[in-house]
Amino acid sequence: MMVRTKIFVKEDTKMLYTEKEKHEIERVKEVFAEHLRQSPDFELLWSDKVGYVWLTIGVNPVYVDTGIRIESAADLCCKCLDDVAMDVLYMTGNDHALEAADPLELAEIKRRWEPYINQLPDYAYLCKDLLNGKM
């Protein structure tokens, strides 16, 4: 019986991110490092096959759900900002979309976003997009 093995060489694989894109994703990842570490709702993983993957998980009960490929640093930043905002909505017990947040929720969301956006000012536009339902 003959076993065939496919060997992947550099020419056979598509580059996942440019060096600049990967560096920028790493920068965003570092700014959100503590939030990423403590979240019970998702995991950010590296795959040599597809790059960064945002994996929806649960810890009580334990489950693994949807995996979404992170396309860019802006994509990662948006997902993290959205998760921070959802933490506020869960905390207030309201089950509604971010665009429907009341003034007190909005104030708390913006307060929690501020430390991240202060370090990543190029991504401030994402806050407006998230609040307007464009993301």
N, C-alpha and C positions, 0 to 999 in steps of 0.2 A: 504494500500500500504506500503510495507516494503522498506526502504531506507538502502542500504548497504554502509558503510563507511570503506574504507581501512585505517588502522592505520599503519604508517611506524615507525618501531622501529629501533634503531641503527643497529641491526643485518641484517635488510632488505636492508640497503643502503650501497653501495660501497663507500669507502673513496675516495673523490675527488682528494686530494693531500696528501702526507705525511706532517707531521708538518714541516720538513726541506724544502720540495719543496714549500709549501705555504709561509714560511718565506722568501725564496729566491725570489719568485715572488713579494712579498711585497717590498723587497729591490729594485728590478729593477723598480717597479712601483713608488717608492719614488724618485729615481734618475730622472725619466722621468716625474715627477708629473706636472711640468709647461707645458711641451709639450703636455701631455695628456689633461690637463685642457683647453688649448687654441685651440686645433685642431677642425676645423669645419668638418672634414672628417670622424671621427670615435669617438666612445665612448667605454670605457672599463668599463664593468659592472660585478657585482658579481651575480651569480645565485646559490642558495642553491642546485639546481638540477644538474648542470653541472660544476660549478666553474666559473672561469673568462671567459667572452665572449667579443671578439673584434667585435664590431658592426659597420659596415659601414653605415654612415649617410650622409645627406646633409642638409644644413640650408637655402639654397636659390636656388631652392625651397626646402621646408622641405620634406624629405623622409627618410625611413629606408630601408636598403638593407640587405646585407649578414651578418650573425653572424657566427663567427668562434671561437671555443673553444680554449683557451690558454692552451696548454699542459704542458708548463714548463717555467721557468724563461728565458731560452735561446730563447724560442719561442716568448715571450713577448718582449725581448730585440731586437730580429731580426725585429719584426713588427715595433717597435718604430724607430730603425735605418733606416729601409726602408722608413718610413714616413718622417723622417728628410731629407733623400736624395731626395725623391719625391718633397718636398717643394722647394728644389734648382732647380730641373728640371722645375717645374711649374713657378718659379720666372724667369727663363731664357727664358720661352716660348717654350722650346723644348719638342716635343712630341716623346720621344724615351725611350728605356729601360735604366736602370741604367748602364748596361754593355757598352752601347754606349756613355756614358758621355765623353765630350771633356775634355782636360786638365784643363781648367778654372773651369768647373763644378766640376770635381774631387777634385780640390784644395779646393773649397768652401764646398763640401760635407764633406771632411776630417776635415776641420776646424770646421764645425758644430758638427761633431761626437766627436771631441776631449774631450769636457767637460764631456760627458757621459762615454766614454771609460776610462778616467782618474779615474772615480769613480767605474767603473765596468771592470777592466782590464782582468778578466777571460773571458770576452765576446769579446775581441778584434778580435778573429778569425772570428767572424760574419761579420766584415767589409770586410775582404778579400773575404769571401764566397759571400756576396751580390754583390761586384764589379765584381766577376767572374761569376755571374749568377747561382751560386750553390744553391741559396735559392729561 
